[in-house]
Amino acid sequence: MSESLPVIAPAERSAVRSARAEPSARRLPVRNPVTGRVDYEVPALDRAAVATEAERLRRAQPRWAALGASGRAEVLLAFAAVIERRQEAIAAALSVDTGRTLLSRREVEGAARNIRRWARLAPQLLGTGPHGEFRPSAILPDVSYAGQLVPYPLAGFISPWNFPVTLSLIDAVPALAAGSAALVKPSEITPRFVDPLRAALAEVPQLAEVLAFVTGDAETGIALVDEVDLVCFTGSVPTGRLVARQAAGRLIPAFLELGGKDPAIVLAGADVERATDAVLRGSVLNAGQVCLSIERIYVDQRIHDAFVERLVEKAQAVRLSCAPEGGEVGPIIHAPQVDVIRRHLADAVERGARIRCGGAFVENGGTWLAPTVVTHVNHGMALMREETFGPILPVMPFADEDEAVFLANDTDFGLSAAVLAESPEAALPLALRVNAGGISLNDCGLTIQTYEPEKTSFGCSGLGGSRMGPASIFRFVRRKALIAQRGRPQPLADYRDPPAETIGSRGRAADAA
């Protein structure tokens, strides 16, 4: 997003809403990550169009909230069923967006499962009535209290390009389940899935009244933040700071899921076969284009050499998806990311690192990079400090557990991490000392395979409550206290002070004493 963040005053916002709202004539070119060619374009909605869509959602939101958690759950279940019926079309568009096939199919399947999950959970968590039961106060005998959960009318969501469907819906679905309307801006890098998902949404008119997608770039994102009552952003730290600043200017909540530089610690007791399997997958899944990807690997010096040798063997056996027979590693989705990866590798080599395998980019229309194992690394290298977002596996030895913890925590980030040992129980004591929101024990990347555990980000990796687990739905409601007096209201006379001259004489007596 642009460094310039205009904040529109209420009067100006009303004028914008009253303007004729048509999609902007501006269109954005979209590159195919497999062919490298621009073969698609998407409209960039301007401020007036975003405002009009936001106003439409706001008008429908009270009816949506009035359905109650159970009524909303029924509508969400209908949407999940339509997505499952249309999953081939959605996954096909997503596959072109991202250059991957199997992960795209699983992403759409996972989105439907997550919708079903929230349809099941929301009524349990929110209750079925307008408020909870009145409870007696422990302080005031004649007073009782209850609570009401009031959804934010319009929640906004800005999602990234690495998992477009998952991250467009991961926060929007619990917001809808809570009773909010949802306005989603997907990344302009991967927008092809939007049209087939809109077609699915059109089959569920009740939901289409309160869920909308607006396409565009930074200008559209800035406009969205100016229209909503709460914003969830997933993306880079620099852009996250801008979103937070704009939200703060409007005094609305901002929930940010930002970058990571996730460490994996491999203890001496770890099984090298299992550990190398876990670390390889955790580092190069989706070509390393995962916020929770393992980007730093610390190995006990007693097994370091054996670990590296086996990791190199396995990395060399991985195939690129541009091979005739296909493969496990797809293209770099966003072309500018190639320059980041090149810079990190060049800086590391210049500072003494050794590339044990990989390291050479394959240009075949799009750009691919085989899993690249790098040794002789240290924390003076960008590769060990900045988010790389590519299939790079830098490995560094440590002498003891204290050093391992120090290295893992020597970062601005704290999204997630992994500890591998002979058992989860053996990994646990060290995991308790690592500063990150989710720690996988004896595996990597478990935090992206389950939505159940609640976690928050450490450091620059994010801001706000957990987007995972039951607590995540409560980000989208405000809590209202209803406090009932069942006895006699206390009269003002109970607060009568003595005459002022009496108070003054007491003060003089105290001074004399």
Secondary structure as UniProt FT lines:
FT   HELIX           10..18
FT   STRAND          27..31
FT   TURN            33..35
FT   STRAND          38..43
FT   HELIX           47..66
FT   HELIX           68..85
FT   HELIX           87..98
FT   HELIX           102..126
FT   STRAND          135..136
FT   TURN            141..142
FT   STRAND          143..151
FT   STRAND          154..158
FT   HELIX           164..169
FT   TURN            170..171
FT   HELIX           172..178
FT   STRAND          181..185
FT   TURN            188..189
FT   TURN            192..193
FT   HELIX           194..202
FT   HELIX           205..208
FT   TURN            209..210
FT   STRAND          211..213
FT   HELIX           218..227
FT   STRAND          230..234
FT   HELIX           237..250
FT   STRAND          254..257
FT   STRAND          262..266
FT   TURN            268..269
FT   HELIX           272..284
FT   HELIX           285..288
FT   TURN            291..292
FT   STRAND          294..300
FT   TURN            301..303
FT   HELIX           304..317
FT   TURN            321..322
FT   TURN            324..325
FT   HELIX           335..350
FT   TURN            351..352
FT   STRAND          354..357
FT   STRAND          361..363
FT   STRAND          367..369
FT   STRAND          372..375
FT   TURN            379..380
FT   HELIX           382..384
FT   STRAND          392..398
FT   HELIX           401..409
FT   STRAND          416..420
FT   HELIX           424..431
FT   TURN            432..433
FT   STRAND          438..441
FT   HELIX           446..448
FT   HELIX           459..461
FT   STRAND          462..463
FT   HELIX           470..476
FT   STRAND          477..485
FT   HELIX           492..495
FT   HELIX           500..512
//
